[in-house]
Amino acid sequence: MSIFAFYPAASHLRRTDGIGFIMAEGADEAAARAVAQQLVGGQSIDGFAAVQVGAGVDAVAVQGMPVGARNRDTWPKVTRGGGFLGAAA
């Protein structure tokens, strides 16, 4: 399993909900992208660039609080708007 970070490859690919960075694990990029899409729901992230996260990857900062799935405890669960991400579980 590998970890990938996804972000809009260009400004016109940004999501209207403000989500601009998603990290997910999968057997390959396609599987991780599917997990990421399921987490956030809504608009497609097909146009998002992917970066495999591992040894030697450059450091990155993301503005804003991280938000995870409502049924997990790793990350905060509530969005800026007081709701949950698109995934039901």
C-alpha positions as CSV (number, residue, x, y, z in Angstrom):
1,M,0.0,0.0,0.0
2,S,1.2,3.5,-0.8
3,I,0.1,6.9,0.4
4,F,-0.7,9.7,-2.1
5,A,-1.5,13.4,-1.7
6,F,-3.9,14.9,-4.2
7,Y,-4.3,18.6,-5.0
8,P,-5.7,20.8,-7.8
9,A,-3.2,20.8,-10.7
10,A,-4.4,24.3,-11.8
11,S,-6.6,27.0,-10.2
12,H,-9.5,26.3,-12.4
13,L,-9.6,22.7,-11.0
14,R,-10.3,23.8,-7.5
15,R,-13.4,22.5,-5.8
16,T,-16.1,24.9,-4.8
17,D,-16.2,23.4,-1.3
18,G,-12.6,24.6,-0.7
19,I,-11.1,21.2,-0.3
20,G,-7.7,21.5,-2.0
21,F,-5.5,18.7,-0.4
22,I,-6.5,15.1,0.2
23,M,-4.3,12.3,1.4
24,A,-5.2,8.7,1.0
25,E,-3.7,5.2,0.9
26,G,-4.2,2.6,-1.8
27,A,-2.5,-0.2,-3.7
28,D,-1.7,2.3,-6.4
29,E,-2.5,5.9,-7.4
30,A,-5.8,4.9,-8.9
31,A,-6.9,3.1,-5.8
32,A,-5.8,5.9,-3.5
33,R,-7.6,8.4,-5.7
34,A,-10.8,6.3,-5.4
35,V,-10.5,6.3,-1.6
36,A,-9.9,10.1,-1.7
37,Q,-12.9,10.7,-3.9
38,Q,-15.1,8.6,-1.7
39,L,-14.0,10.6,1.4
40,V,-14.8,14.0,0.0
41,G,-17.7,13.0,-2.4
42,G,-19.1,15.7,-4.6
43,Q,-17.0,17.2,-7.4
44,S,-14.5,14.9,-9.2
45,I,-10.8,15.0,-8.2
46,D,-9.8,13.5,-11.6
47,G,-8.0,16.8,-12.4
48,F,-6.0,16.8,-9.2
49,A,-2.3,16.1,-9.4
50,A,-0.9,13.2,-7.3
51,V,2.3,13.0,-5.3
52,Q,3.4,9.7,-3.7
53,V,4.3,10.3,-0.1
54,G,7.3,8.5,1.2
55,A,11.0,8.9,2.1
56,G,12.5,12.0,0.4
57,V,9.2,13.8,-0.4
58,D,9.4,17.5,0.0
59,A,7.8,19.0,3.1
60,V,4.4,20.7,2.5
61,A,2.0,22.9,4.6
62,V,-1.7,23.1,4.1
63,Q,-3.7,26.2,5.2
64,G,-6.7,25.3,7.3
65,M,-7.5,22.4,9.5
66,P,-7.5,18.8,8.3
67,V,-10.8,17.0,8.2
68,G,-11.2,13.3,8.1
69,A,-14.0,10.8,7.8
70,R,-16.7,11.0,10.5
71,N,-16.2,7.4,11.6
72,R,-12.4,7.8,12.2
73,D,-10.5,9.4,15.0
74,T,-7.2,10.4,13.4
75,W,-8.3,13.8,12.2
76,P,-10.9,16.4,13.2
77,K,-14.3,15.4,11.8
78,V,-16.2,18.7,11.3
79,T,-15.7,21.0,8.3
80,R,-15.5,24.8,8.5
81,G,-19.2,24.9,7.7
82,G,-20.1,22.6,10.7
83,G,-20.9,19.5,8.6
84,F,-19.1,16.4,7.5
85,L,-17.2,15.4,4.4
86,G,-19.2,13.8,1.5
87,A,-18.6,10.2,2.6
88,A,-21.4,8.6,4.6
89,A,-19.1,6.3,6.5
